[in-house]
Amino acid sequence: VQLQASGGGLVQPGGSLRLSCAASGLPSDYWAIGWFRQAPGKGYEGVSSIISRYSTTYYADSVKGRFTISRDNAKHTVYLQMDSLKPEDTAVYYCAVDIARKAHPSGTSVPLFGDYMGQGTLVTVSS
């Protein structure tokens, strides 16, 4: 499985970016795909995920209402539309996939483990 993320860059607060993640070698029955991010000096944070079988989407509270995850099955690509960006959204964003369903602690907002993770794409929100 290979995941190729792109679309990062420098944007002003309030602006928008769309990240893309092209997946190859993905089994047709994979469980979930989504995004993590890592801000400078911080750990990984689950941002958003989508359950392949049900198309159920999940979002971190910090991005809910501003970010939208979607996918194009024909192109084997998942997208993260990021609107109303804030400086605190500055991070390296990583695409990740879960091949099989995982158990997550109760209350987990983004149930994504990351059996595979691609290289990151840097998003910088600054004026």
Solvent accessible surface area in square Angstrom, and as a share of the most:
residue,aa,sasa,rsa
1,V,55,0.32
2,Q,133,0.59
3,L,14,0.07
4,Q,111,0.49
5,A,4,0.03
6,S,57,0.37
7,G,36,0.35
8,G,29,0.28
9,G,28,0.27
10,L,134,0.67
11,V,22,0.12
12,Q,122,0.54
13,P,59,0.37
14,G,55,0.53
15,G,21,0.20
16,S,57,0.37
17,L,36,0.18
18,R,134,0.49
19,L,0,0.00
20,S,26,0.17
21,C,0,0.00
22,A,50,0.39
23,A,10,0.08
24,S,59,0.38
25,G,65,0.62
26,L,38,0.19
27,P,49,0.31
28,S,115,0.74
29,D,112,0.58
30,Y,29,0.11
31,W,33,0.11
32,A,0,0.00
33,I,6,0.03
34,G,0,0.00
35,W,0,0.00
36,F,22,0.09
37,R,15,0.05
38,Q,58,0.26
39,A,23,0.18
40,P,107,0.68
41,G,92,0.88
42,K,142,0.60
43,G,53,0.51
44,Y,122,0.46
45,E,65,0.29
46,G,18,0.18
47,V,0,0.00
48,S,0,0.00
49,S,0,0.00
50,I,10,0.05
51,I,7,0.04
52,S,19,0.12
53,R,170,0.62
54,Y,131,0.50
55,S,61,0.39
56,T,55,0.32
57,T,56,0.32
58,Y,73,0.28
59,Y,39,0.15
60,A,6,0.05
61,D,115,0.60
62,S,58,0.37
63,V,0,0.00
64,K,121,0.51
65,G,81,0.78
66,R,31,0.11
67,F,6,0.02
68,T,75,0.43
69,I,7,0.04
70,S,52,0.34
71,R,57,0.21
72,D,43,0.22
73,N,99,0.51
74,A,93,0.72
75,K,135,0.57
76,H,116,0.52
77,T,17,0.10
78,V,1,0.01
79,Y,31,0.12
80,L,0,0.00
81,Q,58,0.26
82,M,0,0.00
83,D,52,0.27
84,S,59,0.38
85,L,2,0.01
86,K,84,0.36
87,P,75,0.47
88,E,116,0.52
89,D,0,0.00
90,T,30,0.18
91,A,1,0.01
92,V,45,0.26
93,Y,0,0.00
94,Y,39,0.15
95,C,0,0.00
96,A,0,0.00
97,V,0,0.00
98,D,1,0.00
99,I,52,0.26
100,A,58,0.45
101,R,172,0.63
102,K,61,0.26
103,A,107,0.83
104,H,60,0.27
105,P,105,0.66
106,S,122,0.78
107,G,80,0.77
108,T,54,0.31
109,S,51,0.33
110,V,10,0.06
111,P,24,0.15
112,L,10,0.05
113,F,131,0.54
114,G,16,0.16
115,D,52,0.27
116,Y,96,0.36
117,M,80,0.36
118,G,13,0.12
119,Q,85,0.38
120,G,25,0.24
121,T,15,0.09
122,L,104,0.52
123,V,0,0.00
124,T,39,0.23
125,V,4,0.02
126,S,53,0.34
127,S,127,0.82
